[in-house]
Each structure stands twice: as C-alpha cells, then as structure tokens.
Amino acid sequence: MKSKGWDLLFHRELVEQLEILGAEVFKVDDVRVEQRDVDPNVRLFNMLSKLIFYEIPSDPSCPKYRDRSDLDSPMKDWRWARFGGRFRLYFRYDDLYEVIVYALVTDDVVEV
C-alpha cells in the first residue's frame, strides 16, 4: 500500500488490533447509524486512519514523533504518534527505501 510516495507496511500485531477495531466499527454501522460519529471505536478508527494514511506519510521525520528521553536506548529508531489523549501509534521509517512500518497501538491508561 502506498501513501504520499511511501510504501506502508503493517506488523501482524497492528493488523490484529485494526481487525478487532474494524469489527466493532461495523457493528456500530449496522446497529446505530445515527450514533456513528460519537461512538468511541469509530472515533479511534478515524483518528488512526488519518494518522496512518495522511499525517505520518506527510513527514515521518517530524520532531513531534521523536521521544527525546530514549536517545540512548535500543528503541531510539522507533517513533510514535500520540493521539486521542492516551494512545500511541509506533512506527519506523527509512528514507532510502521510502518505507514506513507501523508496529502497534498502545493505550497509556493503567487499569486499576
């Protein structure tokens, strides 16, 4: 899949997360069409789609995707986009091959 000149690749973990989320979105579409825009799963799916296909491919090297606290860690080549106030989409990119690899989405909320 391509977007803005970048080849987009998806890790199996993220594909599984998107499949589960997509199934929830289709349930909303089938049952409560009038509530589609306010459903949290639909909003999450829309935010993720916008990030994956438009925002990140526009400039994956943008400093806002870099965590400065991990410059010496083995994860220094990973980037993340924070969205929805608590979610992070992790990805890597390569300028030479024009590839972006999306890995997974995490939720910062700790359940008690």
Backbone as JSON, one array per atom type, in Angstrom:
{
  "sequence": "MKSKGWDLLFHRELVEQLEILGAEVFKVDDVRVEQRDVDPNVRLFNMLSKLIFYEIPSDPSCPKYRDRSDLDSPMKDWRWARFGGRFRLYFRYDDLYEVIVYALVTDDVVEV",
  "N": [[0.85, -1.16, 0.0], [0.51, 2.26, -0.71], [1.18, 5.67, 0.22], [1.4, 9.05, -0.25], [3.84, 8.75, -1.57], [5.24, 6.95, 0.01], [5.86, 3.57, 0.86], [3.68, 1.62, 2.71], [3.83, -0.49, 5.43], [2.64, -3.08, 7.6], [2.81, -4.37, 10.83], [2.07, -7.61, 12.12], [0.85, -7.56, 14.67], [-0.36, -5.0, 14.79], [-2.13, -5.24, 12.65], [-3.89, -7.17, 13.64], [-4.97, -5.7, 15.79], [-6.27, -3.67, 14.35], [-8.14, -5.16, 12.91], [-9.83, -6.12, 14.94], [-10.8, -3.67, 15.95], [-11.99, -2.69, 13.61], [-14.08, -4.55, 13.29], [-15.7, -3.85, 15.45], [-16.42, -1.29, 14.65], [-17.94, -1.84, 12.36], [-20.1, -3.12, 13.57], [-21.31, -0.97, 14.87], [-22.03, 0.56, 12.65], [-23.96, -1.1, 11.53], [-25.95, -1.27, 13.49], [-26.43, 1.2, 14.94], [-26.61, 3.64, 13.22], [-27.09, 6.38, 13.4], [-25.61, 7.12, 15.6], [-23.01, 6.93, 14.89], [-20.92, 8.88, 14.63], [-20.3, 9.6, 17.24], [-19.5, 7.39, 18.59], [-16.96, 5.8, 20.47], [-15.21, 3.84, 19.39], [-15.46, 4.21, 16.63], [-14.51, 6.82, 16.4], [-11.85, 6.44, 17.27], [-10.93, 4.68, 15.27], [-11.14, 6.38, 13.03], [-9.29, 8.41, 13.74], [-6.9, 6.91, 13.79], [-6.77, 6.06, 11.11], [-6.44, 8.5, 9.79], [-3.94, 9.29, 10.81], [-2.26, 7.15, 9.92], [-2.51, 7.12, 7.1], [-2.31, 9.76, 6.18], [-1.2, 11.92, 7.9], [1.31, 10.97, 9.12], [2.71, 9.89, 6.8], [3.06, 12.34, 5.48], [5.2, 13.63, 6.73], [7.29, 11.75, 8.14], [9.59, 12.15, 9.6], [9.19, 14.17, 11.35], [9.82, 16.15, 14.21], [7.97, 15.95, 16.34], [7.27, 13.31, 16.55], [9.27, 12.03, 17.82], [10.75, 10.68, 20.69], [12.55, 12.23, 23.0], [13.65, 11.31, 25.33], [14.61, 8.77, 25.07], [16.99, 8.53, 23.62], [19.38, 7.12, 23.94], [18.61, 4.53, 24.13], [17.81, 1.14, 23.01], [15.53, 1.42, 21.53], [15.63, 3.72, 20.09], [15.32, 4.23, 17.38], [12.68, 3.98, 16.87], [9.59, 5.63, 16.37], [6.81, 7.53, 17.6], [3.37, 8.38, 17.43], [1.29, 10.35, 19.22], [-2.1, 10.27, 20.11], [-5.59, 11.02, 20.56], [-5.34, 11.62, 23.22], [-4.41, 9.55, 24.85], [-3.41, 7.38, 23.46], [-0.83, 5.69, 21.57], [0.76, 5.36, 18.49], [3.1, 3.32, 17.18], [5.93, 3.44, 15.03], [8.34, 2.96, 12.36], [10.63, 4.32, 9.97], [12.2, 4.51, 6.72], [14.19, 6.51, 4.86], [15.7, 6.04, 2.54], [14.61, 3.76, 1.24], [12.04, 4.55, 1.2], [9.96, 3.69, 3.01], [7.5, 3.04, 5.44], [6.96, 1.49, 8.47], [4.44, 0.32, 10.4], [3.86, -0.52, 13.74], [2.39, -1.07, 16.32], [-0.42, -0.17, 18.43], [-0.64, 1.46, 21.5], [-2.15, 1.86, 24.71], [-2.14, 4.35, 27.04], [-3.47, 4.39, 29.45], [-3.7, 3.15, 32.67], [-5.1, 0.35, 34.03], [-6.98, -0.1, 37.0]],
  "CA": [[0.0, 0.0, 0.0], [1.31, 3.49, -0.8], [0.57, 6.94, 0.58], [2.3, 10.2, -0.38], [5.14, 8.28, -2.02], [5.8, 5.99, 0.95], [5.27, 2.23, 0.98], [3.22, 1.41, 4.08], [3.83, -1.89, 5.87], [1.96, -3.22, 8.88], [3.16, -5.52, 11.64], [0.95, -8.5, 12.41], [0.19, -7.09, 15.9], [-1.22, -3.88, 14.44], [-3.21, -5.75, 11.79], [-4.86, -7.8, 14.54], [-5.66, -4.63, 16.51], [-7.17, -2.99, 13.41], [-9.24, -6.07, 12.59], [-10.76, -6.09, 16.08], [-11.42, -2.35, 15.95], [-12.87, -2.63, 12.43], [-15.29, -5.33, 13.56], [-16.53, -3.04, 16.34], [-16.95, -0.18, 13.85], [-19.01, -2.37, 11.52], [-21.27, -3.35, 14.44], [-21.95, 0.34, 15.06], [-22.65, 0.93, 11.37], [-25.14, -1.92, 11.29], [-26.96, -1.14, 14.52], [-26.74, 2.57, 15.37], [-26.04, 4.53, 12.21], [-27.2, 7.76, 13.85], [-24.63, 7.37, 16.65], [-21.71, 6.57, 14.35], [-19.9, 9.91, 14.85], [-19.96, 9.78, 18.65], [-19.02, 6.13, 19.14], [-15.52, 5.89, 20.69], [-14.48, 2.97, 18.47], [-15.46, 4.87, 15.33], [-13.6, 7.97, 16.5], [-10.5, 5.89, 17.33], [-10.62, 4.17, 13.93], [-10.94, 7.54, 12.16], [-8.01, 9.05, 14.11], [-5.83, 6.03, 13.33], [-6.72, 6.12, 9.64], [-5.87, 9.8, 9.41], [-2.5, 9.24, 11.12], [-1.56, 6.15, 9.11], [-2.53, 7.37, 5.66], [-2.12, 11.16, 5.78], [-0.31, 12.75, 8.72], [2.66, 10.43, 9.23], [3.4, 9.91, 5.5], [3.39, 13.7, 5.08], [6.54, 13.91, 7.24], [7.57, 10.82, 9.24], [10.75, 12.59, 10.38], [8.78, 15.32, 12.16], [10.3, 16.03, 15.6], [6.93, 15.62, 17.32], [7.17, 11.86, 16.65], [10.51, 11.52, 18.43], [10.82, 10.78, 22.14], [13.93, 12.62, 23.31], [14.14, 10.65, 26.55], [15.14, 7.43, 24.79], [18.02, 8.63, 22.58], [20.43, 6.14, 24.16], [18.02, 3.2, 24.29], [17.72, 0.37, 21.77], [14.3, 1.81, 20.82], [15.81, 5.09, 19.62], [14.9, 4.36, 15.99], [11.22, 3.94, 16.8], [8.87, 6.89, 16.53], [5.41, 7.29, 17.97], [2.44, 9.49, 17.3], [0.31, 10.32, 20.31], [-3.4, 10.75, 19.65], [-6.71, 10.7, 21.43], [-5.0, 11.91, 24.61], [-3.8, 8.46, 25.61], [-2.94, 6.32, 22.59], [0.39, 5.9, 20.81], [0.98, 4.52, 17.33], [4.54, 3.18, 17.0], [6.32, 3.18, 13.66], [9.71, 3.24, 11.9], [10.65, 4.66, 8.56], [13.5, 4.52, 6.07], [14.19, 7.47, 3.76], [16.32, 5.47, 1.34], [13.66, 2.86, 0.59], [10.73, 5.2, 1.29], [9.08, 2.71, 3.65], [7.07, 3.26, 6.82], [6.46, 0.26, 9.07], [3.63, 0.58, 11.58], [4.03, -1.68, 14.61], [1.27, -1.33, 17.21], [-1.04, 0.93, 19.16], [-0.71, 1.21, 22.92], [-3.04, 2.7, 25.48], [-1.4, 4.79, 28.22], [-4.29, 4.32, 30.66], [-3.42, 1.99, 33.5], [-6.33, -0.11, 34.68], [-6.81, -0.35, 38.43]],
  "C": [[0.9, 1.23, 0.0], [0.48, 4.69, -0.34], [1.64, 8.02, 0.54], [3.72, 9.78, -0.73], [5.81, 7.26, -1.13], [5.08, 4.65, 0.81], [4.91, 2.04, 2.45], [3.16, -0.09, 4.37], [3.26, -1.95, 7.28], [2.4, -4.5, 9.58], [1.91, -6.32, 11.97], [0.15, -8.04, 13.64], [-0.79, -5.95, 15.6], [-2.38, -4.32, 13.57], [-4.29, -6.4, 12.65], [-5.65, -6.74, 15.31], [-6.67, -3.93, 15.59], [-8.35, -3.86, 13.01], [-10.29, -6.07, 13.71], [-11.52, -4.76, 16.12], [-12.39, -2.21, 14.78], [-14.15, -3.4, 12.64], [-16.24, -4.56, 14.47], [-17.17, -1.87, 15.58], [-18.09, -0.66, 12.97], [-20.26, -2.69, 12.32], [-22.03, -2.05, 14.64], [-22.67, 0.75, 13.79], [-23.95, 0.16, 11.13], [-26.28, -1.62, 12.26], [-27.39, 0.3, 14.78], [-26.12, 3.59, 14.41], [-26.05, 5.98, 12.68], [-26.18, 8.11, 14.92], [-23.19, 7.13, 16.18], [-20.62, 7.6, 14.7], [-19.49, 10.08, 16.31], [-19.44, 8.5, 19.3], [-17.5, 6.17, 19.3], [-14.7, 5.01, 19.75], [-14.39, 3.58, 17.07], [-14.48, 6.04, 15.34], [-12.15, 7.51, 16.53], [-10.06, 5.4, 15.95], [-10.34, 5.32, 12.96], [-9.62, 8.25, 12.46], [-6.83, 8.22, 13.61], [-5.67, 6.09, 11.82], [-6.08, 7.4, 9.17], [-4.36, 9.82, 9.67], [-1.75, 8.34, 10.15], [-1.44, 6.58, 7.65], [-2.21, 8.81, 5.26], [-1.05, 11.89, 6.59], [1.12, 12.22, 8.76], [3.35, 10.37, 7.87], [3.73, 11.32, 4.99], [4.79, 14.08, 5.53], [6.85, 12.98, 8.42], [8.76, 11.24, 10.1], [10.43, 13.77, 11.29], [9.22, 15.12, 13.62], [9.22, 15.66, 16.61], [6.74, 14.11, 17.48], [8.37, 11.23, 17.34], [10.45, 11.73, 19.94], [12.26, 11.04, 22.52], [14.49, 11.91, 24.54], [14.79, 9.3, 26.27], [16.25, 7.44, 23.73], [19.14, 7.61, 22.74], [19.9, 4.71, 24.27], [18.02, 2.45, 22.95], [16.48, 0.73, 20.94], [14.43, 3.18, 20.18], [15.36, 5.29, 18.18], [13.39, 4.3, 15.82], [10.66, 5.33, 17.05], [7.47, 6.54, 17.02], [4.61, 8.57, 17.83], [1.41, 9.34, 18.4], [-1.0, 10.91, 19.78], [-4.48, 10.33, 20.63], [-6.42, 10.91, 22.9], [-4.3, 10.79, 25.35], [-3.22, 7.34, 24.75], [-1.64, 6.71, 21.9], [0.46, 4.88, 19.69], [2.48, 4.5, 17.07], [4.86, 2.82, 15.55], [7.81, 3.45, 13.47], [9.61, 3.62, 10.44], [12.07, 4.63, 8.04], [13.41, 5.42, 4.85], [14.68, 6.87, 2.46], [15.33, 4.62, 0.54], [12.24, 3.42, 0.57], [9.66, 4.23, 1.82], [8.76, 3.19, 5.06], [6.49, 1.93, 7.31], [5.72, 0.63, 10.36], [3.62, -0.68, 12.44], [2.81, -1.99, 15.47], [0.75, -0.05, 17.83], [-1.07, 0.54, 20.62], [-1.64, 2.23, 23.57], [-2.33, 3.06, 26.77], [-2.18, 4.65, 29.53], [-3.98, 3.02, 31.4], [-4.7, 1.61, 34.22], [-6.03, -0.45, 36.13], [-7.57, -1.6, 38.83]]
}
